[in-house]
Amino acid sequence: MTQEVLVQAENLHRHYGPHHAVDGVSIHLHQGEVLALLGPNGAGKSTTMQMLTGNIAPGSGQIRIAGIDLLDEPRLAKRHIGYLPEKPPLYQDMTVQEYLRYCASLHDLRGKAAVAAVDFAVQRCNLEEVMKRLIGNLSKGFQQRTGIAQAILHQPSVIILDEPTVGLDPVQIMEIRQLIRELGNDHGVILSTHILPEVKMVCDRVQIMARGRTEFADTLAGLENRRGSPVLLVGFETDVDEHKLTALNGVTTVEKQANSTYQLHINEQFAADSVCRLAFAEQWKITQITPQSVSLESIFLSIVHQEESA
Protein backbone atom coordinates (compact mmCIF):
# COMPACT_ATOMS: atom_id res chain seq x y z
CA MET A 1 0.00 0.00 0.00
CA THR A 2 1.34 3.45 -0.91
CA GLN A 3 1.08 6.40 1.42
CA GLU A 4 -0.85 8.66 -0.98
CA VAL A 5 -4.01 9.88 0.77
CA LEU A 6 -6.99 9.72 -1.61
CA VAL A 7 -9.76 10.64 0.84
CA GLN A 8 -9.26 12.99 3.76
CA ALA A 9 -12.57 13.78 5.45
CA GLU A 10 -12.33 15.62 8.75
CA ASN A 11 -14.93 16.12 11.49
CA LEU A 12 -18.04 15.71 9.32
CA HIS A 13 -21.42 16.72 10.74
CA ARG A 14 -24.88 16.48 9.23
CA HIS A 15 -28.25 17.31 10.81
CA TYR A 16 -31.74 16.46 9.59
CA GLY A 17 -33.78 18.83 11.68
CA PRO A 18 -33.06 17.95 15.31
CA HIS A 19 -31.54 14.58 14.33
CA HIS A 20 -27.73 14.52 14.34
CA ALA A 21 -27.20 11.91 11.61
CA VAL A 22 -23.40 12.25 11.42
CA ASP A 23 -21.52 13.53 14.45
CA GLY A 24 -17.83 14.35 13.99
CA VAL A 25 -16.86 11.48 11.66
CA SER A 26 -13.41 11.48 10.00
CA ILE A 27 -12.38 9.08 7.23
CA HIS A 28 -8.99 8.56 5.60
CA LEU A 29 -8.30 6.32 2.61
CA HIS A 30 -5.00 5.49 0.91
CA GLN A 31 -4.32 4.18 -2.57
CA GLY A 32 -4.24 0.39 -2.68
CA GLU A 33 -6.53 0.07 0.33
CA VAL A 34 -10.05 -1.30 0.85
CA LEU A 35 -11.87 0.28 3.79
CA ALA A 36 -15.02 -1.32 5.22
CA LEU A 37 -17.63 1.07 6.59
CA LEU A 38 -19.78 -0.89 9.06
CA GLY A 39 -22.68 -0.09 11.32
CA PRO A 40 -26.30 -0.96 12.13
CA ASN A 41 -29.20 0.70 10.35
CA GLY A 42 -29.35 4.36 11.30
CA ALA A 43 -25.64 4.54 12.12
CA GLY A 44 -25.03 7.28 9.54
CA LYS A 45 -23.17 5.21 6.93
CA SER A 46 -25.33 6.19 3.95
CA THR A 47 -25.30 9.86 4.91
CA THR A 48 -21.50 9.72 5.24
CA MET A 49 -21.13 8.09 1.82
CA GLN A 50 -23.43 10.66 0.24
CA MET A 51 -21.26 13.44 1.68
CA LEU A 52 -18.07 11.74 0.44
CA THR A 53 -19.50 11.51 -3.08
CA GLY A 54 -20.76 15.10 -3.09
CA ASN A 55 -24.45 14.19 -3.29
CA ILE A 56 -25.15 16.13 -0.09
CA ALA A 57 -23.07 18.77 1.66
CA PRO A 58 -21.89 18.37 5.25
CA GLY A 59 -23.21 20.82 7.80
CA SER A 60 -19.58 21.31 8.81
CA GLY A 61 -16.28 19.61 8.18
CA GLN A 62 -13.91 19.25 5.25
CA ILE A 63 -13.58 16.65 2.47
CA ARG A 64 -10.58 16.40 0.18
CA ILE A 65 -10.53 13.89 -2.70
CA ALA A 66 -7.09 13.27 -4.19
CA GLY A 67 -6.01 16.54 -2.55
CA ILE A 68 -8.91 18.56 -4.02
CA ASP A 69 -11.47 20.24 -1.76
CA LEU A 70 -14.84 18.70 -2.61
CA LEU A 71 -16.80 21.75 -1.44
CA ASP A 72 -14.65 24.37 -3.19
CA GLU A 73 -14.07 22.48 -6.46
CA PRO A 74 -16.82 19.83 -6.67
CA ARG A 75 -16.63 19.13 -10.41
CA LEU A 76 -12.88 18.62 -10.34
CA ALA A 77 -12.97 16.50 -7.16
CA LYS A 78 -15.81 14.30 -8.49
CA ARG A 79 -13.71 13.34 -11.51
CA HIS A 80 -11.71 11.23 -9.04
CA ILE A 81 -14.77 9.44 -7.62
CA GLY A 82 -16.61 6.35 -8.85
CA TYR A 83 -19.82 5.51 -7.00
CA LEU A 84 -22.12 2.50 -6.93
CA PRO A 85 -25.18 3.15 -4.74
CA GLU A 86 -27.09 0.27 -3.17
CA LYS A 87 -29.54 0.41 -6.09
CA PRO A 88 -27.37 0.60 -9.23
CA PRO A 89 -28.32 3.52 -11.53
CA LEU A 90 -29.07 1.30 -14.52
CA TYR A 91 -31.35 1.84 -17.52
CA GLN A 92 -33.18 -1.43 -18.04
CA ASP A 93 -34.04 -0.77 -21.70
CA MET A 94 -30.42 -0.13 -22.75
CA THR A 95 -27.86 -2.72 -23.71
CA VAL A 96 -24.73 -2.87 -21.58
CA GLN A 97 -22.73 -1.32 -24.41
CA GLU A 98 -25.21 1.55 -24.90
CA TYR A 99 -25.32 2.25 -21.19
CA LEU A 100 -21.56 2.33 -20.70
CA ARG A 101 -21.09 4.58 -23.73
CA TYR A 102 -23.71 6.91 -22.26
CA CYS A 103 -21.89 6.91 -18.91
CA ALA A 104 -18.63 7.69 -20.71
CA SER A 105 -20.25 10.74 -22.29
CA LEU A 106 -21.31 11.94 -18.82
CA HIS A 107 -17.62 11.95 -17.91
CA ASP A 108 -16.83 14.05 -21.02
CA LEU A 109 -15.15 11.11 -22.74
CA ARG A 110 -15.51 11.19 -26.52
CA GLY A 111 -14.28 9.24 -29.53
CA LYS A 112 -11.32 6.93 -28.95
CA ALA A 113 -11.13 7.93 -25.28
CA ALA A 114 -14.72 6.76 -24.74
CA VAL A 115 -14.10 3.48 -26.58
CA ALA A 116 -10.96 2.82 -24.55
CA ALA A 117 -12.77 3.64 -21.28
CA VAL A 118 -15.65 1.27 -22.06
CA ASP A 119 -13.25 -1.49 -23.12
CA PHE A 120 -11.31 -1.07 -19.87
CA ALA A 121 -14.44 -1.33 -17.71
CA VAL A 122 -15.84 -4.27 -19.67
CA GLN A 123 -12.61 -6.25 -19.33
CA ARG A 124 -12.19 -5.50 -15.62
CA CYS A 125 -15.79 -6.55 -14.89
CA ASN A 126 -15.90 -9.51 -17.33
CA LEU A 127 -18.89 -8.21 -19.28
CA GLU A 128 -17.80 -9.24 -22.78
CA GLU A 129 -20.45 -11.93 -23.19
CA VAL A 130 -23.39 -9.63 -22.33
CA MET A 131 -22.39 -6.43 -24.13
CA LYS A 132 -25.27 -6.64 -26.65
CA ARG A 133 -27.92 -7.75 -24.14
CA LEU A 134 -30.53 -5.53 -22.51
CA ILE A 135 -29.67 -4.71 -18.92
CA GLY A 136 -33.21 -5.59 -17.84
CA ASN A 137 -32.68 -9.17 -19.05
CA LEU A 138 -29.43 -9.72 -17.13
CA SER A 139 -28.99 -11.66 -13.91
CA LYS A 140 -28.54 -9.67 -10.72
CA GLY A 141 -24.84 -10.54 -10.75
CA PHE A 142 -24.28 -9.11 -14.24
CA GLN A 143 -26.33 -6.04 -13.32
CA GLN A 144 -24.06 -5.46 -10.32
CA ARG A 145 -21.02 -5.88 -12.55
CA THR A 146 -22.48 -3.33 -14.96
CA GLY A 147 -23.03 -0.96 -12.05
CA ILE A 148 -19.41 -1.36 -10.98
CA ALA A 149 -18.27 -0.87 -14.60
CA GLN A 150 -19.96 2.54 -14.76
CA ALA A 151 -18.22 3.47 -11.51
CA ILE A 152 -14.72 2.64 -12.79
CA LEU A 153 -14.78 3.37 -16.52
CA HIS A 154 -13.24 6.85 -16.04
CA GLN A 155 -10.55 5.19 -13.86
CA PRO A 156 -11.20 7.22 -10.70
CA SER A 157 -8.80 7.26 -7.78
CA VAL A 158 -11.60 6.52 -5.29
CA ILE A 159 -14.32 3.87 -5.69
CA ILE A 160 -17.24 3.90 -3.25
CA LEU A 161 -19.51 0.83 -3.19
CA ASP A 162 -22.71 0.63 -1.13
CA GLU A 163 -23.75 -2.98 -0.34
CA PRO A 164 -22.46 -4.34 -3.69
CA THR A 165 -23.24 -8.04 -2.98
CA VAL A 166 -26.78 -7.73 -1.60
CA GLY A 167 -29.20 -10.14 -3.32
CA LEU A 168 -26.54 -12.12 -5.18
CA ASP A 169 -26.19 -15.89 -5.18
CA PRO A 170 -23.05 -17.49 -3.65
CA VAL A 171 -21.18 -17.75 -6.96
CA GLN A 172 -21.96 -14.14 -7.87
CA ILE A 173 -20.89 -12.99 -4.39
CA MET A 174 -17.49 -14.69 -4.77
CA GLU A 175 -17.00 -13.10 -8.20
CA ILE A 176 -17.87 -9.58 -6.99
CA ARG A 177 -15.64 -9.95 -3.92
CA GLN A 178 -12.74 -11.00 -6.13
CA LEU A 179 -13.37 -8.00 -8.37
CA ILE A 180 -13.40 -5.62 -5.39
CA ARG A 181 -10.14 -7.07 -4.12
CA GLU A 182 -8.57 -6.56 -7.57
CA LEU A 183 -9.83 -2.97 -7.73
CA GLY A 184 -8.27 -2.36 -4.33
CA ASN A 185 -4.83 -3.05 -5.81
CA ASP A 186 -4.92 0.03 -8.05
CA HIS A 187 -7.51 2.31 -6.47
CA GLY A 188 -8.76 3.24 -3.01
CA VAL A 189 -12.06 1.51 -2.23
CA ILE A 190 -14.66 2.28 0.45
CA LEU A 191 -17.10 -0.59 0.91
CA SER A 192 -20.30 -0.39 2.93
CA THR A 193 -21.55 -3.83 3.94
CA HIS A 194 -23.49 -5.70 6.61
CA ILE A 195 -21.71 -8.98 5.83
CA LEU A 196 -18.82 -9.41 8.26
CA PRO A 197 -17.23 -12.44 6.52
CA GLU A 198 -17.03 -10.19 3.46
CA VAL A 199 -14.97 -7.71 5.48
CA LYS A 200 -12.51 -10.43 6.44
CA MET A 201 -12.13 -11.61 2.83
CA VAL A 202 -11.88 -8.23 1.10
CA CYS A 203 -10.92 -5.36 3.38
CA ASP A 204 -7.71 -3.98 4.88
CA ARG A 205 -9.22 -1.61 7.43
CA VAL A 206 -12.51 -1.33 9.29
CA GLN A 207 -14.45 1.70 10.51
CA ILE A 208 -17.50 0.98 12.67
CA MET A 209 -20.17 3.64 13.10
CA ALA A 210 -23.06 3.82 15.57
CA ARG A 211 -25.49 6.67 16.19
CA GLY A 212 -23.59 8.90 13.79
CA ARG A 213 -20.19 8.52 15.43
CA THR A 214 -17.07 6.45 14.77
CA GLU A 215 -16.76 3.80 17.49
CA PHE A 216 -13.81 1.87 16.06
CA ALA A 217 -11.24 2.51 13.31
CA ASP A 218 -8.30 0.20 12.77
CA THR A 219 -6.91 -2.59 10.62
CA LEU A 220 -8.71 -5.91 10.35
CA ALA A 221 -6.01 -7.39 12.59
CA GLY A 222 -6.75 -4.68 15.15
CA LEU A 223 -10.43 -5.61 15.10
CA GLU A 224 -9.65 -9.28 15.59
CA ASN A 225 -7.42 -8.38 18.53
CA ARG A 226 -10.58 -7.13 20.25
CA ARG A 227 -11.60 -10.75 20.73
CA GLY A 228 -10.56 -10.45 24.39
CA SER A 229 -9.64 -13.38 26.61
CA PRO A 230 -10.24 -16.95 25.41
CA VAL A 231 -13.38 -18.68 26.65
CA LEU A 232 -13.83 -22.30 27.78
CA LEU A 233 -17.35 -23.72 28.06
CA VAL A 234 -17.51 -26.41 30.77
CA GLY A 235 -20.61 -28.47 31.43
CA PHE A 236 -21.40 -30.52 34.54
CA GLU A 237 -24.11 -33.03 35.40
CA THR A 238 -25.42 -30.68 38.12
CA ASP A 239 -24.71 -27.13 39.25
CA VAL A 240 -21.33 -26.60 40.94
CA ASP A 241 -19.66 -23.97 43.12
CA GLU A 242 -18.77 -21.04 40.86
CA HIS A 243 -16.37 -19.63 43.45
CA LYS A 244 -14.18 -22.73 43.24
CA LEU A 245 -14.05 -22.43 39.44
CA THR A 246 -13.11 -18.75 39.74
CA ALA A 247 -10.32 -19.65 42.18
CA LEU A 248 -8.54 -21.76 39.55
CA ASN A 249 -5.23 -20.28 38.40
CA GLY A 250 -5.73 -18.52 35.05
CA VAL A 251 -9.52 -18.12 35.31
CA THR A 252 -10.47 -14.42 35.23
CA THR A 253 -14.28 -14.63 35.40
CA VAL A 254 -16.98 -17.30 35.38
CA GLU A 255 -20.46 -16.86 33.88
CA LYS A 256 -23.25 -19.34 34.64
CA GLN A 257 -25.10 -20.58 31.56
CA ALA A 258 -28.14 -22.84 31.16
CA ASN A 259 -28.13 -26.58 31.95
CA SER A 260 -25.26 -26.52 34.48
CA THR A 261 -22.74 -25.10 32.02
CA TYR A 262 -20.22 -22.35 32.81
CA GLN A 263 -18.24 -19.95 30.64
CA LEU A 264 -14.69 -19.65 31.95
CA HIS A 265 -12.80 -16.59 30.72
CA ILE A 266 -9.16 -17.61 30.89
CA ASN A 267 -5.66 -16.21 30.33
CA GLU A 268 -2.31 -17.67 29.32
CA GLN A 269 -1.65 -19.06 32.82
CA PHE A 270 -4.65 -21.37 32.60
CA ALA A 271 -4.12 -25.16 32.26
CA ALA A 272 -7.17 -27.12 31.08
CA ASP A 273 -6.37 -30.13 33.26
CA SER A 274 -6.90 -27.96 36.36
CA VAL A 275 -10.66 -28.17 35.73
CA CYS A 276 -10.48 -31.95 35.58
CA ARG A 277 -8.46 -32.14 38.80
CA LEU A 278 -10.95 -29.86 40.57
CA ALA A 279 -13.90 -31.87 39.28
CA PHE A 280 -12.27 -35.13 40.43
CA ALA A 281 -11.59 -33.70 43.90
CA GLU A 282 -15.13 -32.33 44.25
CA GLN A 283 -16.73 -35.40 42.58
CA TRP A 284 -18.30 -33.25 39.86
CA LYS A 285 -19.17 -35.13 36.69
CA ILE A 286 -18.03 -33.22 33.61
CA THR A 287 -20.28 -33.50 30.55
CA GLN A 288 -18.31 -31.22 28.19
CA ILE A 289 -15.23 -29.03 27.86
CA THR A 290 -15.43 -26.89 24.70
CA PRO A 291 -13.14 -24.01 23.70
CA GLN A 292 -15.13 -21.13 22.26
CA SER A 293 -13.88 -18.60 19.73
CA VAL A 294 -15.26 -15.08 19.61
CA SER A 295 -16.60 -14.26 16.14
CA LEU A 296 -16.25 -10.97 14.30
CA GLU A 297 -20.01 -10.64 14.68
CA SER A 298 -19.67 -10.78 18.46
CA ILE A 299 -16.89 -8.18 18.44
CA PHE A 300 -18.97 -5.91 16.20
CA LEU A 301 -22.02 -6.26 18.44
CA SER A 302 -19.99 -5.62 21.59
CA ILE A 303 -18.59 -2.38 20.14
CA VAL A 304 -22.04 -1.18 19.04
CA HIS A 305 -23.73 -2.20 22.28
CA GLN A 306 -21.02 -0.50 24.37
CA GLU A 307 -21.81 2.75 22.59
CA GLU A 308 -25.57 2.30 23.05
CA SER A 309 -25.09 1.56 26.76
CA ALA A 310 -22.94 4.66 27.12
Secondary structure, DSSP 4 states (H G I P E B T S, - for coil): ----EEEEEEEEEEEETTEEEEEEEEEEEETT-EEEEE--TTSSHHHHHHHHTTSS--SEEEEEETTEETTTSHHHHHTTEEEE-SS----TTSBHHHHHHHHHHHTT--HHHHHHHHHHHHHHTT-GGGTTSBGGGS-HHHHHHHHHHHHHTT--SEEEEESTTTT--HHHHHHHHHHHHHHHHHSEEEEE-S-HHHHHHH-SEEEEEETTEEEEEEEHHHHHGGG-S-EEEEEESS---HHHHHTSTTEEEEEE-STTEEEEEE-TT--THHHHHHHHHHTPPEEEEEEEPPPHHHHHHHHHHHHHH-
